[in-house]
């Protein structure tokens, strides 16, 4: 077991950031903490990387206790925080050499591990880190987190604020790192990234709602969701919320997602109701279930 978290709780004065959190991450697994801002993801990361001490519970990373074995954990993990935290006035190469020196290693010693990423940032090696694009900053930060060949890699919202192409490239890099035997714990508010993880924990308001593979979470969802569309979307949402037996209504892209309380729900009855409310161009069809749908319901 690379990461073992048992009933972790952490409060900031009266605010309970995380409450009775328990989960395990297997060796070599790519595990995702999925949830919106303020869900408690960063607090969990800071506890596991020994930057915060939990009020209750215990945790181990790479076989080391997060309270009693700080040094061992810090030498065994790589941490990429959500905010770019490298030295902006140092060049790309200077940042890499600096972090390598801290861990008593060199770029050359672990070059095989970082070369796929380093090749992309090498043309900018003499540019100051503060002058890099968002995608390049992200790649440099990942290189610095890997420079000492960690056993476990913590990535806190690594793709937030990064363009779609760089996001896709980043996940390809993570898959390659996983193939090299590194355990990866990644947090993200983007539900579409959940499907790229081996297992995920859906988290909201400091509590874990569900842990499983993305496929099982979707396949075990029992409710039927309908895509509903009409010309007047604002009026459609209002009228759907007032429809008898409605369980859930929320905007989802170009459609409104509708769930009915009744297992014998007939879409034709809803169509008639909407026509009587003067809606036109009505479309009602079963939706393709996503992680985001399950999260919204939970």
N, C-alpha and C positions, 0 to 999 in steps of 0.2 A: 504494500500500500504506500503510494507516494505522499498522499495527503489524507489525514484523518482528523475530522472536526467533530467534536462531541459537545452538544448543548452550549454553544458559545453565545453569550449575551454581552452587549456593550451599550452603555448609556452615556450621553453627554448632558449632564445636569438632569433635567426632567425628560429629555428626548431619548426614547429607546431606539437606537439605530439598528441593532440586530437583536433578535430574541429567540433563544433556544435553537440555534442553527446547528444542524447535524448533516454531514455528508462526507463521502469518501471519494477519492480520486485514485484510480488504479495506475500502476506504473506504465508509462508510455501512452497514457490516455490523453485525448484532447477534450477537456471538460469545460462547458460554458455556464457562466452565471448570467442569466438573461433577465433583465428587468429595467424599468425606467429610472431616470435620475431620482436620487433620494431613496432608492430601494434598500440600500445598505451594502452594495457591492464593494465600494472602496473601503469601507470600514473592515469588511472581512479580509480584503487583500492586505490592509495595513496590520491586522492582527497576525496573519499568516507569515508576513515578511518581517515580523518582530518590531514594527514601528509603533504599534499600539499594544496595550495589555488589556485583555478581556476582563470584564467584571466577574463573569462566571464561565465555567466550562473549561475544556482543555483542547489542545490541538497539537498534532505532530506533522512535520514536513520533512520528507526524506529520512524518516526514522528519528528525527530530533524533536525534542519538546520546545515549543515556541517561547516558553518563559525561561527554562533552565539552560537551554543550549543555543543562545543567541549567535555566538561566533560560528558555530558549525552550520547553522541554517544560512547565515549571510554568505558563507563561502560556497554553499550548495545550491543557492537559488539565484535566478536573474529576475529583476523586477523592472517593468516598464510602466511608470505611473501614467495616469490619464493626461496630466499636463506635461508638456515638454519641459524636461528639467535638466538638460545638459547645459554646458557652459556656452552661452551664445556668442561670446567674444573670442572663443577658441575656434580654430579651424576643425574640419571634419577629422583630419588625421591627428590633430592635437588632442581632441576629445577621446579618440580611440586609444592613443598611447597613454593618456592620463588614467583611464579606467583599467587598462591592462596592468599598469604599474601598481595601482591600488591592490589588485589581486595577485601581484607577484608573478605575472605572466607577460607574454608578448603577443602582438598580432600574429606573428609567424607561427607561434606554437599552436594556436587554435584556428589557423586560417581555413582548414578544411570545413570547419563548422560554419564559418561566416562568409565563405567565399561567394555563394550565390547572391547574397545581399551586398557584400562589399564591392563586387564587380559593378553594381548599379550606381554606387555612390563614389567610386574611385575617381571618375572624371571631375568631381567637385571637392577632392580631398584638401585643396588649399583655400576653399571658401569657408568663411565663418559660418558656424552653425545657425546663427540668427538670421542669416541671409538665404537659407534654404527654403524650398517650397514645403508645404505640409507633408506631402508624400515622402520627400527626401529626409525630412526631420524624423519621421516615423521609422524609416529604414536605418538611419544612424542610431537612433535610440535602441532599436532592436539589436544592432551590432554590439553596442556597448553593454547591453544586458546579457549577451551571449559570450562576451570576450573571455570569460574564465571557464567556459564549458560547464554551465550549471546542470544539475540533474533535473531541476524543476524550474519552469519559466512562468512567471506571473505577468499577465498583460491586462492592464486595467483600461478598458474602453480604447483599444489601440487605433481603431478606425474612425473615431469621432472627429468630424470636421475634415475628413479626407475625401478626395474626389472618388467617384465610383470605380474608375480604372485602378487607382492605387489600392482601393479596398480589396478588389479581386486579386491583385498581385500579392497583397499581404497574406491573404488566406492560403494562396498557393505556397508561399514561403513557410507558413505554419505547418502545412501538411508535410513538407519536406523535412522540417525539423523534427516532427513527430516520428518520421521514418528513421531518424538517427537515434531514436530511443529517448528523447526528451519528453518528460511529462509536462503538459501545458494546461494551465488554468487561465481562461480568458473571460473577461466580462464585456458585455455589450448591451446597449439599449435597442439595437437593431434586430428585430425578430427574424428577418430573413437570414441572418448569419447563424441562427440557432441550428439550422439543418446541416451546417458544415461541421458540427461537433459530434463526437461519439456519443456523449450523454450531456444532458443539460439539467440545470436546476432553475425553475421559474421562481423568481423572488420579487416580493412586493411588500413595502412597509416593514422591512426587517424580518420577514418570515418567508420560509420556503413553501411554495404552494404545491409543487410537484417535482419529482426527479425521475427521469427515465431517458431512453433514447428518443430523439425527435420523432422517429417513425412510430414508436409505441404510443407516444403522447397523442399523436394525431389519430392513429388507428383505434385507440381505446376511447376516443371521444364519442359519446353516445347520442348527442343531440343532432338534429338536422338543421342546418343553416341555409337560409334562402337569400339569394341575390335578388334585390328588388330595385327597380329603376322606374322613374317617371319623369315627366318634363319639369315639374316643379319640385326639386329635391328638398328644399326647406319645408315646404308644405307636406311632402311625403313623410319625412321624419316625424313631424308633428302628428299626422294622422295615424301612422303606424304605432306610435306610442299610446294612442287612445283606442287602438283595436283590442277588443275583448280577448283575453287569454295571451296577450303578448308577453313574452318572457324577457326578451332583450332586443334592443334596436340601437344600431350605431352605424355611422358613416364608414364606408370601407372602399376607398378609391372612387371609382365612378358609380358604385352601387351603394345601397344601404343594406346592411346585413340584418336579417330578421330571424328570430327564434321564437317559436310558439310553445306555450306550456302544454298544449294538448298533443298527445301522440297521434291522434286521428285527424290532425290538421289538414284541411283541404285548401290548396292554393287558389282554387276557383272561387271559394268564398271570399278570400282576401281581395281577389281581382274585382269582384262585384262591389265590395265595400269601397275600394279605391275609386272605381268608376262613379259610384254614388257621391263621392267627395270631389267629383269633377276633375280627377286626374286623367291625363292622356299619355299615350305612348308607354303603356305599362308593360314591364317585363318582370316575370317572377320565375326563377329557376333555382334548382339546388346549387349551392355554392361549393367550391373546392375548399375543404377545411385546411387552415394553416395554423402554425404555432401561435400567431397573433390572435386568432379566433379563440383558441383554447385559453390563452392568457387573459383575454378580455372577459371571458365567461368566469374564470376562476376569481 
